[in-house]
Amino acid sequence: MTAELALGTYRCRTIPEAAAHAAASGVRWIDTAPNYAAGQAQTLLSGALATHPGVGISTKAGYFTAATGTAAVEAGVLTPDQAVTGHSLAPAYVRWQTRRNGAELGRERLDAVLLHNPERAHPGDRDALHAALREAFAVLEEETAAGRVGGYGVATWHGLADGAFTVPELLALAADAAGGPTHHLVALQFPVSLVMMTPITQALDGRGPAREAAGAGLEVMASAPLHGGELLEMVKQELVDLIRPGLTPAQACILAAASCPGVTQVLVAASSAPHWREAAAAGAQPPLDAARLREITGVLASV
């Protein structure tokens, strides 16, 4: 089964229009963060979420804008020195940001809150990072128990690839935070594309974060399937035809990411109705089989 498409609002130019077009095309999930669109992404999404209450929402805690940092200092959840860094996993901040996210999005209950690039918190110090993750997970367990959050997870760019943490370690930290095996770690988000294709090659061998997370029942969100749009210039017709003849370069890239074993959602930052129709057509395609994915990744690895 091909992974579902979701709206990813990072680098999304017109968020309200993108959300409306995505919902109209059948998208059932939107991903955002309080620092996207210069700190305006959540407010810009609130109207679309009110119009489409059945659409799920994941947002984040970690990065914040200068204005949000100032507000956090005024609220007493960050010190001025902490606010200068633009990133925090401090428990008081995570709790405050989670509730602020809900207010900005107009949702009493957030479907998922993801810790945003937590590897940024303690680079090079795994013990300190894991302690910070465990404390942040404990806060999110409390928010889940209170009904303000449906579950939580981690959105990372290179934390898994660089070994800052592994999926089994995140699961163990969540169980520790919950005080037992029943925890609410529900999602993992990381890049999967024809540029960052290690998750695909690992999954084809039955290992890696996509397989491990899916095996634990987590949602696996593939971010940056077009690698910030750069892939559209890099993917030539020969590669498109290898992936599946008749597709556009964007569709070929989306289908490749959506075919990665274990991936359940692919985040697409399309804004216009034509771009969503193009993406939806890719999402409706049958997934690439393992043999074809191996051929594609082998060709790209040899370039």
C-alpha positions as CSV (number, residue, x, y, z in Angstrom):
1,M,0.0,0.0,0.0
2,T,1.3,3.5,-0.9
3,A,1.7,5.8,2.0
4,E,-0.9,8.6,2.4
5,L,-0.1,12.1,1.5
6,A,-0.2,14.8,4.1
7,L,0.3,18.6,4.0
8,G,3.7,19.7,5.3
9,T,3.7,23.4,5.9
10,Y,7.5,23.9,6.1
11,R,8.4,26.2,3.1
12,C,4.7,26.2,2.2
13,R,4.2,29.6,0.5
14,T,0.4,30.1,1.0
15,I,-0.6,28.1,4.0
16,P,-4.4,28.8,4.2
17,E,-4.8,28.0,0.5
18,A,-2.6,25.0,0.7
19,A,-4.6,23.6,3.6
20,A,-7.9,24.2,1.8
21,H,-6.7,22.5,-1.4
22,A,-5.2,19.6,0.5
23,A,-8.4,19.0,2.5
24,A,-10.4,19.2,-0.8
25,S,-8.1,16.6,-2.3
26,G,-8.8,14.2,0.6
27,V,-5.7,14.8,2.7
28,R,-6.4,13.7,6.3
29,W,-3.4,15.1,8.1
30,I,-1.5,18.4,8.3
31,D,2.0,18.9,9.9
32,T,3.2,22.2,11.1
33,A,5.4,23.9,13.7
34,P,5.3,27.1,15.8
35,N,8.4,28.5,14.0
36,Y,7.2,28.0,10.5
37,A,6.2,31.0,8.3
38,A,8.1,33.3,10.7
39,G,5.9,32.1,13.5
40,Q,2.6,32.6,11.8
41,A,1.9,29.1,10.4
42,Q,-0.4,27.9,13.2
43,T,-2.5,31.0,13.2
44,L,-2.8,30.8,9.4
45,L,-3.9,27.2,9.7
46,S,-6.6,27.7,12.3
47,G,-9.3,28.7,9.9
48,A,-8.8,25.7,7.6
49,L,-8.8,23.4,10.7
50,A,-12.0,24.9,11.9
51,T,-13.6,24.3,8.5
52,H,-12.2,20.7,8.3
53,P,-12.4,19.4,11.9
54,G,-11.8,15.8,10.8
55,V,-8.3,16.6,9.5
56,G,-5.6,15.6,12.0
57,I,-2.8,17.9,13.0
58,S,0.7,17.4,14.2
59,T,2.8,20.3,15.5
60,K,6.0,20.6,17.4
61,A,7.9,21.9,20.3
62,G,11.6,22.8,20.1
63,Y,12.4,25.6,17.8
64,F,10.9,29.0,18.4
65,T,11.0,32.5,16.9
66,A,12.5,35.5,18.7
67,A,9.1,36.8,19.5
68,T,8.0,33.5,21.0
69,G,11.2,33.3,23.0
70,T,10.4,36.7,24.5
71,A,6.9,35.5,25.4
72,A,8.4,32.4,27.0
73,V,10.7,34.5,29.1
74,E,7.8,36.7,30.2
75,A,5.9,33.6,31.1
76,G,8.8,32.3,33.2
77,V,9.3,29.1,31.3
78,L,12.7,30.1,29.7
79,T,15.6,32.2,31.0
80,P,16.9,35.0,28.8
81,D,20.0,32.9,28.1
82,Q,17.8,29.9,27.0
83,A,15.7,32.1,24.8
84,V,18.7,33.3,22.8
85,T,19.4,29.8,21.5
86,G,16.0,29.6,19.6
87,H,15.6,26.0,20.7
88,S,14.6,24.2,24.0
89,L,13.4,20.9,25.4
90,A,13.1,22.3,28.9
91,P,10.0,20.7,30.5
92,A,8.4,24.0,31.4
93,Y,8.8,25.3,27.9
94,V,7.5,22.1,26.3
95,R,4.4,22.3,28.4
96,W,3.9,26.0,27.7
97,Q,4.5,25.6,24.0
98,T,2.2,22.7,23.7
99,R,-0.7,24.6,25.2
100,R,0.2,27.7,23.1
101,N,0.1,25.5,20.0
102,G,-3.4,24.4,20.8
103,A,-4.5,28.0,21.3
104,E,-3.0,29.2,18.0
105,L,-4.4,26.3,16.1
106,G,-7.8,26.6,17.7
107,R,-7.8,23.0,18.8
108,E,-8.5,21.9,22.4
109,R,-6.8,18.6,21.6
110,L,-3.7,18.3,19.4
111,D,-3.5,14.9,17.6
112,A,0.3,14.8,18.0
113,V,3.1,17.0,19.3
114,L,6.6,16.2,18.0
115,L,9.9,17.3,19.6
116,H,11.5,19.3,16.8
117,N,15.1,18.2,16.0
118,P,15.9,17.3,19.6
119,E,19.5,16.5,18.6
120,R,20.0,20.2,18.6
121,A,19.6,20.3,22.4
122,H,22.8,18.5,23.5
123,P,25.0,17.9,20.4
124,G,27.6,15.3,21.0
125,D,26.3,14.4,24.5
126,R,24.0,11.4,24.1
127,D,23.4,10.9,27.9
128,A,22.3,14.5,28.3
129,L,20.2,14.4,25.2
130,H,18.4,11.2,26.3
131,A,17.8,12.7,29.8
132,A,16.2,15.7,28.1
133,L,14.1,13.6,25.8
134,R,12.9,11.5,28.8
135,E,11.9,14.7,30.7
136,A,10.1,16.1,27.7
137,F,8.3,12.8,27.0
138,A,7.1,12.9,30.7
139,V,5.6,16.3,30.1
140,L,3.9,15.1,26.9
141,E,2.6,12.0,28.8
142,E,1.0,14.4,31.3
143,E,-0.5,16.4,28.5
144,T,-1.9,13.3,26.9
145,A,-3.4,12.1,30.2
146,A,-5.1,15.5,30.5
147,G,-6.6,15.1,27.1
148,R,-4.8,18.0,25.5
149,V,-2.7,15.8,23.3
150,G,-3.4,12.6,21.4
151,G,0.2,11.4,21.4
152,Y,3.7,12.6,20.8
153,G,6.8,11.8,18.8
154,V,10.0,13.1,17.3
155,A,10.7,15.1,14.2
156,T,14.3,14.9,13.3
157,W,16.5,15.8,10.3
158,H,19.7,14.0,11.2
159,G,19.3,12.6,14.7
160,L,18.7,9.1,13.6
161,A,21.3,9.2,10.8
162,D,24.0,10.6,13.1
163,G,23.3,8.1,15.9
164,A,22.0,10.7,18.4
165,F,19.3,8.2,19.2
166,T,17.7,5.1,17.8
167,V,14.1,4.0,17.5
168,P,14.5,1.4,20.3
169,E,16.1,4.0,22.5
170,L,13.2,6.4,21.9
171,L,10.7,3.7,22.7
172,A,12.6,2.8,25.9
173,L,12.7,6.5,27.0
174,A,8.9,6.8,26.3
175,A,8.2,3.7,28.4
176,D,10.4,5.1,31.2
177,A,8.6,8.4,31.1
178,A,5.2,6.7,31.2
179,G,6.3,4.5,34.1
180,G,5.5,1.3,32.2
181,P,5.2,-0.3,28.7
182,T,2.0,1.6,27.9
183,H,3.2,5.0,26.5
184,H,2.0,7.5,24.0
185,L,4.9,7.8,21.6
186,V,3.0,7.5,18.4
187,A,5.0,9.1,15.5
188,L,8.4,9.6,14.0
189,Q,9.2,12.1,11.3
190,F,12.5,12.1,9.2
191,P,13.6,12.9,5.7
192,V,13.0,10.3,3.0
193,S,13.9,11.1,-0.6
194,L,15.9,10.2,-3.7
195,V,18.7,12.4,-2.1
196,M,18.3,11.1,1.5
197,M,17.6,7.6,0.5
198,T,19.4,5.7,3.3
199,P,16.0,5.0,5.0
200,I,14.8,3.4,1.8
201,T,17.9,1.2,1.4
202,Q,17.8,0.2,5.0
203,A,14.1,-0.6,4.9
204,L,14.6,-2.8,1.8
205,D,17.0,-4.8,4.0
206,G,14.4,-5.1,6.7
207,R,16.2,-2.7,9.1
208,G,16.5,1.0,9.9
209,P,14.2,3.6,11.4
210,A,11.2,3.2,9.1
211,R,11.0,-0.6,9.7
212,E,11.7,-0.3,13.4
213,A,9.1,2.4,13.9
214,A,6.5,0.7,11.8
215,G,7.1,-2.5,13.7
216,A,6.4,-0.7,16.9
217,G,3.1,0.6,15.5
218,L,4.3,4.2,15.1
219,E,3.2,6.5,12.3
220,V,6.2,7.1,10.1
221,M,6.1,10.5,8.4
222,A,8.5,11.0,5.5
223,S,9.5,14.7,5.2
224,A,11.2,16.5,2.3
225,P,10.3,14.0,-0.4
226,L,11.3,16.7,-3.0
227,H,14.3,17.7,-0.9
228,G,13.1,21.3,-0.7
229,G,12.3,21.4,-4.4
230,E,15.9,20.7,-5.4
231,L,15.0,17.2,-6.8
232,L,12.7,18.7,-9.5
233,E,15.8,20.1,-11.2
234,M,17.9,16.9,-10.6
235,V,15.5,14.2,-11.7
236,K,15.8,13.6,-15.5
237,Q,13.3,11.8,-17.7
238,E,15.4,8.6,-17.8
239,L,15.0,8.3,-14.0
240,V,11.3,9.2,-14.1
241,D,10.8,6.4,-16.7
242,L,12.7,4.0,-14.5
243,I,10.5,4.9,-11.5
244,R,7.3,4.7,-13.5
245,P,6.7,5.9,-17.1
246,G,4.1,8.6,-17.5
247,L,4.8,10.4,-14.2
248,T,6.1,14.0,-13.8
249,P,9.4,14.4,-11.9
250,A,7.5,15.5,-8.8
251,Q,5.2,12.5,-8.9
252,A,8.1,10.2,-9.4
253,C,9.9,11.6,-6.3
254,I,6.7,11.4,-4.2
255,L,6.0,7.9,-5.3
256,A,9.5,6.8,-4.4
257,A,9.3,8.2,-0.9
258,A,5.7,6.8,-0.5
259,S,6.9,3.3,-1.5
260,C,9.5,3.1,1.3
261,P,8.6,0.1,3.5
262,G,7.3,1.3,6.8
263,V,6.4,4.9,5.7
264,T,2.8,5.7,6.5
265,Q,2.6,9.4,5.5
266,V,4.6,11.6,3.0
267,L,4.6,15.3,3.8
268,V,4.1,17.4,0.6
269,A,4.3,21.3,0.7
270,A,2.1,21.9,-2.4
271,S,0.1,25.1,-2.3
272,S,-2.0,25.4,-5.5
273,A,-4.9,23.2,-6.6
274,P,-3.0,22.0,-9.7
275,H,0.0,20.9,-7.6
276,W,-2.3,19.1,-5.2
277,R,-4.0,17.3,-8.1
278,E,-0.5,16.3,-9.4
279,A,0.5,15.1,-5.9
280,A,-2.8,13.2,-5.3
281,A,-2.3,11.4,-8.6
282,A,1.1,10.2,-7.4
283,G,-0.4,9.1,-4.1
284,A,-3.0,7.1,-5.9
285,Q,-0.4,5.0,-7.7
286,P,0.4,1.5,-6.6
287,P,3.6,1.4,-4.6
288,L,6.9,0.5,-6.3
289,D,7.9,-3.0,-5.5
290,A,11.1,-3.9,-3.7
291,A,12.9,-4.9,-6.9
292,R,12.2,-1.6,-8.6
293,L,13.2,0.4,-5.5
294,R,16.5,-1.5,-5.3
295,E,17.1,-0.8,-8.9
296,I,16.4,2.9,-8.5
297,T,18.6,3.3,-5.4
298,G,21.4,1.3,-7.0
299,V,21.4,3.5,-10.1
300,L,21.5,6.7,-7.9
301,A,24.2,5.3,-5.7
302,S,26.4,4.7,-8.7
303,V,26.0,8.3,-10.0
